[in-house]
Amino acid sequence: IVALALIGTAFIFRVCNEPNTALKDCSADHIGLPQGWAIATVIGLMIYVSGYQVGFGPISWLMISEIFPLRVRGPALSMAAIVNFGFNILMTLTQQILQDAFTPAGVFFGYLALSILSLIFVFTMVPETKGKTLEEIERMMSGKRQEARGGPIEASSFSA
């Protein structure tokens, strides 16, 4: 979140390198950032990528491997991968359109807002699976959990 805020803020300070030309009239080839903000942007990108690689990046793949029942896990993981990479391509293809519509700063502040919403979603909706077996997670996700507040799960009360 900090990295996206830093990058969004840096793009607010874009300047036109053509003398006596306003930013809105400047060609894209001559728009840049002051050196300090350019360095801050690179640092922000490094922080973002590093944080993603130890945070949301691997966790999403781990979670999808846990939440699907064993009987559909293979096809479901394939569909999840297709959707994931499909949206990666969509984001790549629409990046310039988004920047033209919302400015680069607006796009990164939009990503910041989506990140905050993602964190809220994770903290309020995603269940903890630490220390649970895949079978317990499957029961929990399918709504077949027959557990009294912290009591044991009876295996005989579930159908296979």
Contacts in CASP RR format, 6 or more apart in sequence:
PFRMAT RR
TARGET T0000
AUTHOR 0000-0000-0000
METHOD contacts of the structure
MODEL  1
IVALALIGTAFIFRVCNEPNTALKDCSADHIGLPQGWAIATVIGLMIYVS
GYQVGFGPISWLMISEIFPLRVRGPALSMAAIVNFGFNILMTLTQQILQD
AFTPAGVFFGYLALSILSLIFVFTMVPETKGKTLEEIERMMSGKRQEARG
GPIEASSFSA
1 112 0 8 1.000
1 115 0 8 1.000
1 116 0 8 1.000
1 119 0 8 1.000
2 47 0 8 1.000
3 44 0 8 1.000
3 45 0 8 1.000
3 47 0 8 1.000
3 48 0 8 1.000
3 51 0 8 1.000
4 48 0 8 1.000
4 108 0 8 1.000
4 109 0 8 1.000
4 111 0 8 1.000
4 112 0 8 1.000
4 115 0 8 1.000
5 109 0 8 1.000
5 112 0 8 1.000
6 40 0 8 1.000
6 41 0 8 1.000
6 43 0 8 1.000
6 44 0 8 1.000
6 47 0 8 1.000
7 41 0 8 1.000
7 44 0 8 1.000
7 45 0 8 1.000
7 48 0 8 1.000
7 108 0 8 1.000
8 104 0 8 1.000
8 105 0 8 1.000
8 106 0 8 1.000
8 108 0 8 1.000
8 109 0 8 1.000
8 112 0 8 1.000
9 105 0 8 1.000
10 33 0 8 1.000
10 37 0 8 1.000
10 38 0 8 1.000
10 40 0 8 1.000
10 41 0 8 1.000
10 105 0 8 1.000
11 33 0 8 1.000
11 41 0 8 1.000
11 103 0 8 1.000
11 104 0 8 1.000
11 105 0 8 1.000
11 106 0 8 1.000
11 108 0 8 1.000
12 105 0 8 1.000
13 33 0 8 1.000
13 34 0 8 1.000
13 37 0 8 1.000
14 23 0 8 1.000
14 31 0 8 1.000
14 32 0 8 1.000
14 33 0 8 1.000
14 104 0 8 1.000
14 105 0 8 1.000
15 23 0 8 1.000
15 31 0 8 1.000
15 32 0 8 1.000
15 33 0 8 1.000
15 34 0 8 1.000
16 22 0 8 1.000
16 23 0 8 1.000
16 25 0 8 1.000
16 26 0 8 1.000
16 30 0 8 1.000
16 31 0 8 1.000
16 32 0 8 1.000
17 26 0 8 1.000
17 30 0 8 1.000
17 31 0 8 1.000
17 32 0 8 1.000
18 26 0 8 1.000
18 27 0 8 1.000
18 30 0 8 1.000
21 30 0 8 1.000
23 31 0 8 1.000
32 38 0 8 1.000
33 41 0 8 1.000
56 118 0 8 1.000
60 84 0 8 1.000
63 126 0 8 1.000
63 129 0 8 1.000
64 76 0 8 1.000
64 77 0 8 1.000
64 80 0 8 1.000
65 73 0 8 1.000
65 77 0 8 1.000
66 129 0 8 1.000
66 134 0 8 1.000
66 137 0 8 1.000
67 137 0 8 1.000
67 141 0 8 1.000
68 74 0 8 1.000
68 76 0 8 1.000
68 77 0 8 1.000
69 138 0 8 1.000
69 141 0 8 1.000
69 142 0 8 1.000
70 134 0 8 1.000
70 138 0 8 1.000
95 107 0 8 1.000
98 107 0 8 1.000
99 107 0 8 1.000
102 110 0 8 1.000
127 140 0 8 1.000
127 141 0 8 1.000
129 137 0 8 1.000
129 140 0 8 1.000
132 140 0 8 1.000
136 153 0 8 1.000
139 145 0 8 1.000
139 153 0 8 1.000
139 158 0 8 1.000
144 158 0 8 1.000
145 153 0 8 1.000
146 153 0 8 1.000
146 154 0 8 1.000
146 157 0 8 1.000
146 158 0 8 1.000
147 153 0 8 1.000
END
